[in-house]
Amino acid sequence: MAETNGHLRFFPYDEPYPNQREAMDRIANALARGQDVLFEGAPGTGKTLSALVPALEHARERDKTVVITTNVHQQMRQFVEDARAITRKEPIRAVVFRGKASMCHIDVGYQECQSLRDTTRAVVEKEEDKRQLEERQRALLGESRKGDSGAAEARSAVMDELGSIEEELETLREGNVCEHYYNNLVGDADDFFAWLFEDVRTPDDIYEYADERTLCGYELLKEGMEGVDLVVCNYHHLLDPMIREQFFRWLGRDPEDVITVFDEAHNVESAARDHATRTLTENTLESALDELEDADDSRAEPAENVVGAFYRALRETYANAFEYGERERVGENWHDVAVANSDRRDDLTLTFLEEYEGRGIETELELALQLGETLDEEYERAYKEGETPTRSECQTLQAAGFVSAWMKDGTKLGQHPMVSVRRDSGTDEIYGRAELYTCIPREVTRELFEEVYASVLMSATLRPFDVTEDVLGLESPATLAYGLEYPERNRRTYAVRAPPLFASERNDAETQSVVAGVLEDAIRFTPGNALVFFPSYAEAERYYERLGGSVGGRDGRDGRDGTLASAARGTELLLDEPGTRTEELRSRFVASDDAALFTSLWGTLAEGVSFDGDDARTVVVVGVPYPHLSKRMEAVQDAYDRAYADRARDAGWRYAVEIPTIRKTRQALGRVIRSPEDFGVRALVDKRYTRADMGKYGVRGTFPAEEREELIDIEPGKLKFAMLNFYADHDAYDGEPPRP
């Protein structure tokens, strides 16, 4: 096999894995053709370097920049480590970029920051004008003393201009100025850039460096990004079209000179959907109405007509949509209420049209937008000139912009109108929001993939590739998939014939008894730590308590703990709960040598988190983790059914529910066996994973072929014997193995 482009100068280690070298060659060939790549590789097999090495090689030869991105914090840290390893072999200029909010030294919002930058820059420019005029007047003074009458006259004009500049400066300094950014502008940034590119610096490193010197690290970082070899960032900077445009401008690159690499790319679908979704809260509408009441402008009345009607319609719509007892169940999290109709516009739009009494919605919306822009400009001026301590955001502009989009886009394929409500924890009052929910993410992603030079999307769970192509709008990408290269004797994957955990069966006493027995056996016969995943946090807590976790109760730390009852007594049980700090819980788990961690497959521990070697030996997935079939999910299914009807039967269910669910399961299985020397057991506890004839409910066929071949069907009571034999063969038990 020939090395990638003749050599591996960017590969930082001695030797690639066998398939890693082949993957690098294939990705290099695709990039040479300007072709996108879908790359599936098993966890722990070096996907990042397989994509990054040929991308950097191609970028170096063609004067392009590589942007590698993820939405998982641990992967971001791994990217930094890989980039640092590369720089020790082949020097590259790399930056790690993070949003302004986390790097600001004075904690202001985006609009305030923009105004501060403008005012501060104006101060520095005026100071430079003043300096030049002072130099000019001194020179003219010398000439006039030598008897040059023309110089004296010219100096008089310069002094007048200098006086005017000083007055302007005094006014500007009375406004809002950022000291950190000011020091950027008047100082020499050479030392910063020399330090920045000595190594791969994290945003925290940059913040600390800048804070010690009263500089703005975020603005310095933006200045230093132009023409770099590699940028590490999160999805936000690529999936939001407006941010992406700015981001590429900071890079000094046209889109066709950027190669993007997406890690954990199975998450791009949901991330793109979130970025495209638009919302407007009842609170914003109220603020807009207050703003309009104070506005001395002829456009205020027509603006109030549309904003007020939409406000009243929103309140009436959710009040009428509540079913019996539903209002009382609303908590602090957003709760959706049904407003969409299959044969006509949604209930909010219909109520809005009834409430509206103006002279034409389109005309008055346009006037509202114009007034909003005028008010926004006035807020900008007032902040810059120091009349207000903060930069106000124009609520009228936000409200009118959303209502305009709602009326124009609400019936488009893939746009689903929604209303949600939540309870204010301070007042105990319920308030609502309108939302245009984006069901089809390709409307966001297709433009990105079309405009950049090429993209590599990598994950351990991208297959089936044709579905990924459809959903993200990719055109004929190259595809490559590599399974676990590690010795097969080091792993066993069991499909346990436990009762299927349909939602209607989860409370069945016999079903719970069987599942609890399987879990107790799996934990007891694991020589070390076990990870146990469930379809929800509630199910995780149910079996945590059933196996004895409630004994420990709360102990003041993140998560809950206890000890396993009966035969496996002594094993520490840990419960992951919503809001738990994942890294602290993970650290506590891996520090143990005999623990079981109960968590949800929809939590943050199911992907992007490594459990290497002794950190976890067994992973158990209980049930098939279908998402809650909410109105949102139904809307996505319906949109996919219509958008992909020519591609697959039941496309909505397959694309929106079944495939993402099995990807979740596969991600969880990938938490163990992360190196050639590692070994462990993976168990799927639900009859739907087995070869049993479950009709449309069976999910075994959704796994890739080579993974199906490794699934070993087993009866619940036999799992402990299989695990005992497997771990005994690997001399994993410390002393005598447990007795069945």
C-alpha positions in Angstrom: 0.0 0.0 0.0 1.4 3.4 -1.0 1.6 6.0 1.7 -0.8 8.9 1.5 0.5 11.2 -1.3 3.8 9.5 -1.1 4.5 10.1 2.6 2.9 10.6 6.0 4.6 13.8 7.1 1.6 14.9 9.2 1.1 11.5 10.9 2.5 12.1 14.4 3.1 8.5 15.5 5.4 5.7 14.5 2.9 3.5 12.5 -0.8 3.8 11.6 -3.2 1.0 12.3 -3.5 -1.3 9.2 -6.8 0.1 8.0 -5.8 3.6 9.0 -3.3 3.8 6.3 -5.8 2.6 3.7 -8.4 5.1 5.0 -5.9 7.9 4.7 -5.1 7.0 1.1 -8.8 6.7 0.1 -9.6 10.1 1.7 -6.6 11.7 0.0 -7.8 10.4 -3.3 -11.3 11.7 -2.7 -10.0 15.1 -1.7 -7.9 15.2 -4.9 -11.2 14.9 -6.8 -12.9 17.5 -4.6 -15.2 14.8 -3.4 -17.0 14.7 0.0 -16.4 11.6 2.2 -18.6 9.6 4.6 -16.2 7.7 6.9 -17.4 5.2 9.4 -14.8 3.7 11.7 -15.2 1.7 15.0 -14.5 3.6 18.2 -10.8 3.9 19.1 -9.5 3.1 15.6 -7.9 6.5 14.9 -10.6 8.2 12.7 -9.5 11.7 13.6 -6.0 11.2 12.3 -7.2 9.2 9.3 -9.2 12.2 8.2 -6.9 15.0 9.5 -3.6 13.8 8.0 -4.7 13.7 4.3 -6.8 16.8 4.7 -3.8 18.8 6.1 -1.6 17.3 3.3 -4.0 18.4 0.6 -4.5 21.8 2.2 -0.8 22.4 2.4 -0.3 21.6 -1.3 -3.3 23.6 -2.5 -3.2 26.6 -0.1 -6.4 25.8 1.8 -7.4 25.7 5.5 -8.8 22.6 7.3 -11.6 23.2 9.8 -12.2 20.3 12.1 -15.4 20.4 14.2 -17.3 18.5 16.8 -20.2 19.1 19.3 -18.6 16.9 22.0 -16.3 18.6 24.5 -14.1 15.6 25.1 -13.5 15.3 21.4 -12.5 18.9 21.2 -9.8 18.2 23.8 -8.7 15.2 21.8 -8.4 17.3 18.6 -6.1 19.7 20.6 -3.9 16.8 21.6 -3.7 15.4 18.1 -2.9 18.8 16.7 -0.1 19.2 19.3 1.3 15.8 18.3 1.3 16.8 14.7 3.1 20.1 15.3 5.9 18.2 17.0 6.5 16.4 13.8 5.5 18.9 11.1 5.0 22.5 12.1 1.5 23.8 11.4 -0.3 27.0 12.4 -3.3 25.8 14.3 -5.9 27.7 16.4 -8.7 26.5 18.6 -11.7 28.8 18.3 -14.6 29.4 20.7 -17.4 31.8 20.9 -17.0 35.4 22.2 -19.3 34.8 25.2 -16.8 32.4 26.9 -13.8 34.5 26.2 -15.1 38.0 27.1 -13.2 39.7 29.9 -16.0 42.2 30.7 -19.0 39.9 30.2 -21.1 41.8 27.6 -23.4 40.5 24.9 -22.8 40.3 21.2 -24.5 43.6 20.3 -22.8 45.5 23.2 -19.5 44.1 22.1 -20.0 45.2 18.5 -20.8 48.7 19.7 -17.8 48.8 22.1 -15.5 47.7 19.2 -16.9 50.5 17.0 -16.5 53.2 19.6 -13.1 52.0 20.8 -11.8 51.9 17.2 -13.2 55.4 16.6 -11.3 56.6 19.7 -8.0 55.1 18.5 -8.5 56.5 15.0 -9.2 60.0 16.5 -6.1 59.7 18.7 -4.0 58.8 15.7 -5.5 61.8 13.8 -4.6 64.0 16.8 -1.0 62.6 16.9 -0.5 63.4 13.3 -1.9 66.9 13.6 0.3 67.6 16.6 3.3 66.5 14.6 2.2 68.7 11.7 1.7 71.8 13.9 5.1 71.3 15.6 6.7 71.2 12.2 4.8 74.2 11.0 5.7 76.1 14.2 9.4 75.5 13.5 9.0 76.8 9.9 7.0 79.9 11.0 9.8 80.8 13.5 12.2 80.8 10.6 10.0 83.5 9.0 7.7 81.5 6.8 4.4 83.4 6.9 2.6 80.7 5.0 3.6 78.1 7.6 2.1 80.3 10.4 -1.2 80.5 8.5 -1.2 76.7 7.8 -0.5 76.1 11.5 -3.5 78.2 12.5 -5.7 76.0 10.4 -4.1 72.8 11.8 -4.7 74.1 15.4 -8.4 74.7 14.6 -8.7 71.2 13.3 -6.8 69.9 16.3 -9.2 71.6 18.6 -12.1 70.0 16.8 -10.5 66.6 17.1 -10.0 67.0 20.8 -13.6 67.9 21.3 -14.7 64.8 19.3 -12.3 62.7 21.4 -13.7 64.0 24.6 -17.2 63.1 23.5 -16.1 59.6 22.4 -14.3 59.0 25.7 -17.5 59.8 27.5 -19.1 56.9 25.7 -18.5 53.2 26.2 -15.0 52.0 25.4 -13.4 48.6 26.0 -10.1 48.9 27.7 -9.0 45.4 26.6 -9.8 46.0 22.9 -8.2 49.5 23.2 -4.9 47.9 24.3 -5.1 45.5 21.3 -5.4 48.5 18.9 -2.6 50.6 20.4 -0.2 47.9 21.3 2.1 45.5 19.3 0.5 42.1 18.9 3.7 40.4 17.6 4.5 38.8 20.9 1.0 37.4 21.2 1.1 35.8 17.7 4.6 34.4 18.4 3.3 32.8 21.6 0.1 31.7 19.9 1.9 29.6 17.2 4.6 28.2 19.4 2.1 25.5 20.3 -1.6 24.7 19.9 -3.2 27.1 22.4 -6.7 26.5 23.9 -9.2 29.3 24.4 -8.6 29.1 28.1 -4.8 29.5 27.5 -5.6 32.6 25.4 -8.0 34.0 27.9 -5.4 33.7 30.7 -2.6 35.3 28.6 -4.8 38.2 27.5 -6.3 38.8 31.0 -2.9 39.1 32.5 -2.1 41.9 30.0 -5.5 43.5 29.8 -5.9 42.5 26.2 -8.9 41.1 24.3 -7.9 37.5 23.5 -10.9 36.9 21.4 -10.2 39.8 19.0 -6.5 38.9 18.9 -7.4 35.3 18.0 -9.6 36.5 15.2 -6.8 38.5 13.8 -4.4 35.6 14.0 -6.6 33.1 12.1 -6.0 34.4 8.6 -4.5 31.7 6.4 -3.8 29.2 9.2 -3.5 25.5 8.4 -6.0 24.2 10.9 -8.9 25.5 13.0 -10.6 23.5 15.7 -14.1 24.7 16.5 -17.7 23.5 17.3 -20.6 22.9 14.9 -22.0 26.4 15.6 -19.4 28.1 13.5 -20.2 26.1 10.4 -23.9 25.3 10.6 -25.2 28.8 11.2 -25.0 30.5 7.8 -24.4 34.1 9.1 -21.7 33.0 11.6 -20.1 30.8 8.9 -19.8 33.8 6.5 -18.0 35.8 9.2 -15.9 32.8 10.3 -14.6 32.3 6.7 -13.9 36.0 6.5 -11.7 35.9 9.6 -9.9 32.9 8.0 -9.2 35.1 5.0 -10.6 32.2 2.9 -13.3 31.9 0.3 -15.5 28.8 1.0 -14.0 26.9 -1.8 -10.6 27.2 0.0 -11.9 25.4 3.1 -11.9 21.7 3.8 -14.3 20.8 6.7 -14.0 17.7 8.9 -17.0 16.8 11.0 -16.5 14.4 13.9 -19.4 12.6 15.6 -21.1 13.4 12.2 -24.2 11.4 13.1 -25.1 14.4 15.3 -25.0 16.9 12.4 -28.7 16.2 11.5 -30.1 17.2 14.9 -27.6 20.1 15.3 -28.5 21.5 11.9 -32.2 21.3 12.8 -31.6 23.2 16.1 -29.7 25.9 14.3 -32.4 26.5 11.7 -35.3 26.5 14.2 -36.7 30.0 15.0 -38.6 31.0 18.1 -40.4 34.0 19.6 -41.5 34.1 23.2 -44.5 35.8 24.7 -42.2 37.9 26.8 -40.5 39.3 23.7 -43.9 40.2 22.3 -44.8 42.0 25.5 -41.6 43.9 25.5 -42.2 44.9 21.8 -45.6 46.2 22.7 -44.1 48.3 25.6 -41.5 49.6 23.2 -44.1 50.6 20.6 -46.2 52.4 23.2 -43.2 54.6 23.9 -42.3 55.2 20.3 -43.0 58.6 18.9 -43.4 57.4 15.3 -46.3 57.1 12.8 -45.3 53.5 12.2 -45.9 52.5 15.8 -49.7 52.0 15.3 -49.5 49.6 12.3 -46.6 47.8 14.1 -48.8 47.4 17.2 -51.6 46.1 15.1 -49.6 43.0 13.9 -47.5 42.5 17.1 -50.5 42.9 19.4 -52.7 40.5 17.3 -50.0 37.9 17.3 -49.5 38.3 21.1 -53.2 37.9 21.8 -53.4 34.9 19.4 -50.5 33.1 21.0 -52.0 33.4 24.5 -55.5 32.3 23.3 -54.1 29.4 21.2 -52.2 27.7 24.0 -55.0 28.4 26.5 -57.5 26.6 24.2 -55.1 23.8 23.3 -54.7 22.5 26.9 -56.3 19.2 27.6 -57.9 18.4 30.9 -55.3 18.7 33.7 -52.5 19.6 31.2 -52.1 23.2 32.4 -51.4 22.0 35.9 -48.6 19.6 34.7 -46.6 22.4 33.0 -43.3 22.9 34.7 -40.1 24.9 34.1 -39.2 23.0 30.9 -40.8 23.9 27.6 -44.0 21.8 27.0 -45.4 21.5 23.5 -49.1 21.9 22.8 -50.6 20.8 19.5 -51.5 23.5 17.0 -50.8 22.1 13.6 -53.6 20.9 11.3 -53.4 18.6 8.3 -56.0 20.3 6.1 -55.4 24.0 6.9 -53.1 26.6 8.5 -52.2 26.0 12.2 -54.4 27.2 15.0 -52.1 30.1 15.9 -52.2 31.5 12.4 -56.0 31.1 12.2 -56.4 32.9 15.5 -54.0 35.6 14.5 -56.0 36.3 11.3 -59.1 36.5 13.5 -57.5 38.9 16.0 -55.9 41.2 13.4 -57.8 44.3 12.6 -55.3 46.5 10.7 -55.0 47.6 7.1 -53.1 44.7 5.7 -50.7 42.3 7.4 -48.0 42.4 4.8 -48.0 46.2 4.6 -48.1 46.7 8.4 -45.4 44.0 8.9 -43.1 45.9 6.6 -43.7 49.1 8.5 -43.0 47.3 11.8 -39.7 46.0 10.4 -38.7 49.5 9.2 -39.6 51.0 12.6 -37.6 48.2 14.3 -34.5 49.0 12.3 -34.9 52.7 13.1 -35.2 51.9 16.9 -32.3 49.5 16.7 -30.0 52.1 15.2 -31.0 54.6 17.9 -30.1 52.0 20.6 -26.8 51.5 18.9 -26.1 55.3 18.9 -27.1 55.8 22.5 -24.8 53.0 23.7 -21.8 54.2 21.7 -22.2 57.7 23.0 -22.5 56.5 26.6 -26.1 57.6 27.1 -27.0 54.0 28.2 -24.8 51.6 30.2 -26.0 48.6 28.1 -26.8 48.1 24.4 -30.6 47.5 24.2 -31.9 45.0 21.7 -34.9 46.0 19.6 -37.8 43.8 20.6 -40.0 45.2 17.8 -37.5 44.1 15.2 -37.3 40.6 16.6 -41.1 40.2 16.9 -41.8 41.6 13.4 -39.1 39.5 11.8 -40.4 36.4 13.3 -44.1 37.0 12.5 -43.1 37.8 8.9 -41.2 34.5 8.6 -44.1 32.7 10.3 -46.6 33.9 7.7 -44.3 33.3 4.8 -42.6 30.0 5.7 -45.1 28.3 7.9 -46.6 26.2 5.1 -43.3 25.1 3.5 -42.3 21.5 3.4 -40.1 20.8 6.5 -41.3 23.8 8.5 -43.6 22.8 11.3 -45.4 25.6 13.3 -45.5 24.9 17.0 -46.5 26.4 20.3 -44.8 25.6 23.6 -45.4 26.8 27.2 -43.4 26.8 30.4 -43.9 28.0 34.0 -42.0 30.9 35.3 -40.3 29.8 38.5 -40.5 33.3 40.0 -44.1 34.1 39.4 -45.5 30.6 38.9 -47.2 32.1 35.8 -47.3 30.2 32.4 -46.1 31.9 29.3 -45.7 30.7 25.8 -43.6 30.8 22.6 -44.2 30.3 18.9 -41.7 28.2 17.0 -41.0 27.4 13.4 -39.5 23.9 13.9 -37.2 22.8 11.0 -37.8 19.1 10.3 -35.5 18.6 7.3 -31.9 19.5 8.1 -30.6 19.3 4.5 -32.1 22.8 3.9 -29.3 24.0 6.2 -26.4 21.5 5.5 -26.7 21.2 1.7 -25.6 24.8 1.1 -22.6 24.3 3.4 -21.4 21.1 1.6 -21.9 22.7 -1.8 -19.9 25.8 -1.1 -16.8 24.4 0.7 -14.1 22.6 -1.2 -14.9 19.2 0.3 -16.0 17.7 3.6 -15.1 14.6 5.5 -17.9 13.4 7.8 -16.7 10.7 10.3 -18.4 8.7 13.0 -18.6 5.2 14.4 -22.3 5.1 13.3 -22.9 6.8 9.9 -24.3 3.8 8.1 -26.6 3.3 6.2 -24.7 5.8 4.1 -27.6 6.4 1.6 -29.8 7.7 4.5 -27.0 10.0 5.6 -26.6 11.3 2.1 -30.3 12.0 1.8 -30.8 13.7 5.1 -27.8 16.0 4.8 -28.1 16.7 1.1 -24.7 15.3 0.0 -24.1 14.6 -3.6 -22.3 11.3 -4.5 -19.8 11.2 -1.6 -17.0 8.6 -1.3 -17.9 6.1 1.4 -15.7 3.9 3.5 -16.4 1.8 6.6 -14.0 -0.1 8.9 -15.2 -2.2 11.8 -13.2 -3.2 14.9 -9.7 -4.3 13.7 -9.0 -5.7 17.2 -8.9 -9.5 17.8 -12.4 -11.0 17.8 -11.4 -13.2 20.8 -11.3 -10.1 22.8 -15.0 -9.3 22.6 -18.4 -10.9 22.8 -21.7 -9.3 21.9 -24.8 -11.0 23.2 -28.4 -10.4 22.3 -30.3 -11.5 25.4 -33.8 -13.0 24.8 -35.4 -10.9 27.6 -39.0 -9.7 27.2 -39.2 -6.8 24.8 -39.4 -3.5 26.8 -42.2 -1.9 24.9 -43.5 1.1 26.8 -46.7 -0.8 27.7 -44.6 -3.6 29.2 -42.1 -1.8 31.3 -44.3 -1.9 34.4 -44.9 -5.6 34.1 -43.6 -7.3 37.3 -42.3 -10.4 35.5 -40.5 -8.4 32.8 -38.9 -6.3 35.5 -37.8 -9.4 37.4 -36.1 -10.9 34.3 -34.3 -7.7 33.4 -33.2 -7.1 37.0 -31.8 -10.7 37.1 -29.9 -10.2 33.8 -28.4 -6.9 35.2 -27.4 -8.4 38.5 -25.7 -11.3 36.6 -24.0 -8.9 34.2 -22.7 -6.7 37.0 -21.7 -9.6 39.2 -19.7 -11.5 36.6 -17.9 -8.4 35.3 -14.3 -8.2 36.6 -14.4 -4.5 37.2 -16.7 -1.8 36.1 -20.0 -2.1 34.1 -21.9 0.6 32.1 -25.7 0.1 31.9 -27.7 2.1 29.5 -31.5 2.5 29.5 -34.1 4.2 27.2 -34.6 6.9 29.7 -33.4 8.3 33.0 -36.6 7.1 34.7 -35.8 3.5 33.7 -32.2 3.9 34.8 -33.5 5.0 38.2 -36.0 2.1 38.4 -33.4 -0.6 38.0 -30.8 1.3 40.1 -33.2 1.2 43.0 -34.4 -2.3 42.3 -30.8 -3.6 42.5 -30.2 -1.9 45.8 -29.1 1.6 44.8 -31.6 3.3 47.1 -29.6 1.9 50.1 -26.9 4.6 49.5 -29.3 7.4 48.9 -27.9 10.9 48.2 -24.5 11.6 49.6 -24.0 15.2 48.5 -22.0 14.4 45.4 -23.1 14.5 41.8 -25.2 11.4 41.0 -26.5 8.9 43.6 -24.8 5.8 44.9 -25.5 2.6 46.8 -24.3 -1.0 46.9 -25.7 -3.9 45.0 -27.9 -6.2 47.0 -27.9 -10.0 47.2 -25.1 -12.0 45.5 -23.2 -9.1 44.1 -23.2 -7.1 47.3 -20.2 -4.8 47.5 -20.4 -3.3 44.0 -20.8 0.4 44.0 -23.8 1.6 42.1 -23.9 5.0 40.6 -26.9 6.8 39.1 -26.6 9.4 36.4 -29.5 11.9 36.5 -30.5 14.9 34.3 -28.3 17.9 35.2 -25.5 15.7 36.6 -22.0 17.0 35.8 -20.9 14.3 33.4 -17.1 14.6 33.8 -17.2 14.5 37.6 -19.5 11.4 37.5 -17.3 9.7 34.9 -14.1 10.4 37.0 -15.7 8.9 40.0 -16.8 5.8 38.1 -13.4 5.1 36.5 -11.6 5.7 39.8 -13.4 2.6 41.1 -12.5 -0.9 40.3 -15.9 -2.4 41.0 -18.8 -0.1 40.1 -21.8 -0.1 37.9 -23.1 3.2 36.3 -26.8 3.4 35.4 -27.6 6.1 32.8 -29.8 7.0 29.8 -28.9 6.3 26.2 -30.1 9.9 25.5 -27.6 11.3 28.0 -24.1 12.5 27.4 -22.2 9.4 28.5 -23.4 7.3 25.5 -21.1 8.8 23.0 -17.9 10.9 22.7 -16.7 9.6 26.1 -14.0 6.9 26.3 -13.8 4.2 28.9 -10.5 2.5 28.1 -9.2 -0.7 29.5 -10.2 -1.2 33.2 -12.4 1.9 33.1 -15.3 -0.3 31.9 -15.3 -4.0 31.0 -18.9 -4.6 30.2 -21.6 -2.5 28.6 -25.3 -3.4 28.8 -28.0 -1.8 26.7 -31.5 -2.4 28.1 -34.3 -2.1 25.7 -34.5 -0.4 22.3 -34.1 3.4 23.1 -36.7 4.8 20.8 -37.2 8.5 21.4 -40.4 9.9 23.0 -42.8 10.0 20.0 -43.7 13.7 20.5 -45.4 16.1 18.2 -42.0 17.1 17.0 -41.0 13.6 16.1 -44.3 13.1 14.3 -43.7 16.3 12.4 -40.2 15.0 11.4 -41.6 11.6 10.4 -44.3 13.3 8.3 -41.8 15.6 6.6 -39.4 12.7 5.8 -42.3 10.6 4.5 -43.1 13.4 2.0 -39.5 14.3 1.2 -38.1 10.8 0.8 -41.1 8.8 -0.4 -39.3 7.8 -3.6 -36.3 6.5 -1.6 -37.8 4.1 0.9 -41.1 2.7 2.1 -42.0 4.1 5.6 -39.2 6.6 5.1 -40.4 8.7 8.0 -40.1 5.9 10.5 -36.9 4.6 9.1 -35.1 7.9 8.7 -36.4 9.7 11.7 -36.8 7.0 14.3 -35.4 3.6 13.7 -32.0 4.4 12.2 -31.1 7.2 14.8 -32.2 4.8 17.6 -29.9 2.0 16.5 -27.1 4.6 16.0 -27.6 5.4 19.7 -27.4 1.8 20.6 -24.2 1.3 18.5 -22.7 4.4 20.1 -23.3 3.0 23.6 -21.7 -0.4 22.6 -18.6 1.5 21.5 -17.8 2.8 24.9 -15.8 -0.4 25.6 -13.0 -2.1 23.7 -11.0 0.9 22.6 -7.6 -0.7 21.7 -6.1 -3.9 20.4 -5.3 -5.1 23.9 -8.7 -4.2 25.4 -11.4 -6.8 25.9 -14.9 -6.9 27.1 -18.6 -7.9 26.8 -21.4 -6.0 25.2 -25.0 -7.1 26.0 -28.2 -6.1 24.3 -31.1 -7.0 26.7 -34.3 -7.1 24.6 -35.8 -9.9 22.4 -36.0 -7.4 19.5 -32.2 -7.6 19.1 -32.3 -11.4 18.6 -33.1 -13.6 15.6 -36.6 -14.2 17.0 -39.4 -13.3 14.6 -40.6 -9.9 15.9 -42.1 -8.7 12.7 -41.9 -5.0 12.2 -40.6 -4.6 15.8 -37.4 -6.5 15.2 -34.3 -4.2 14.9 -31.5 -6.7 14.3 -31.6 -6.1 10.6 -30.8 -2.3 11.1 -27.3 -3.2 12.3 -24.5 -3.4 9.7 -24.0 -6.9 8.4 -20.7 -7.6 10.1 -22.1 -6.4 13.5 -25.2 -8.7 13.0 -22.8 -11.6 12.5 -21.2 -11.0 15.9 -24.5 -10.9 17.8 -24.9 -14.1 19.8 -28.4 -14.9 20.9 -28.6 -16.1 24.5 -31.2 -16.9 27.1 -31.3 -14.5 30.2 -30.2 -17.2 32.6 -27.2 -18.3 30.5 -25.6 -14.9 30.2 -23.7 -15.3 33.5 -22.1 -18.6 32.3 -21.1 -17.0 29.0 -19.5 -14.1 30.8 -17.8 -16.3 33.3 -16.1 -18.4 30.5 -15.1 -15.3 28.5 -13.5 -13.4 31.3 -11.9 -16.5 32.8 -10.3 -17.1 29.4 -8.7 -13.7 29.6 -7.6 -14.3 33.2 -9.6 -11.2 34.2 -10.8 -12.3 37.6 -8.6 -11.2 40.5 -8.5 -14.5 42.5 -11.4 -16.9 42.4 -14.2 -16.1 39.9 -17.7 -15.7 41.2 -19.8 -18.9 41.4 -22.8 -19.1 39.1 
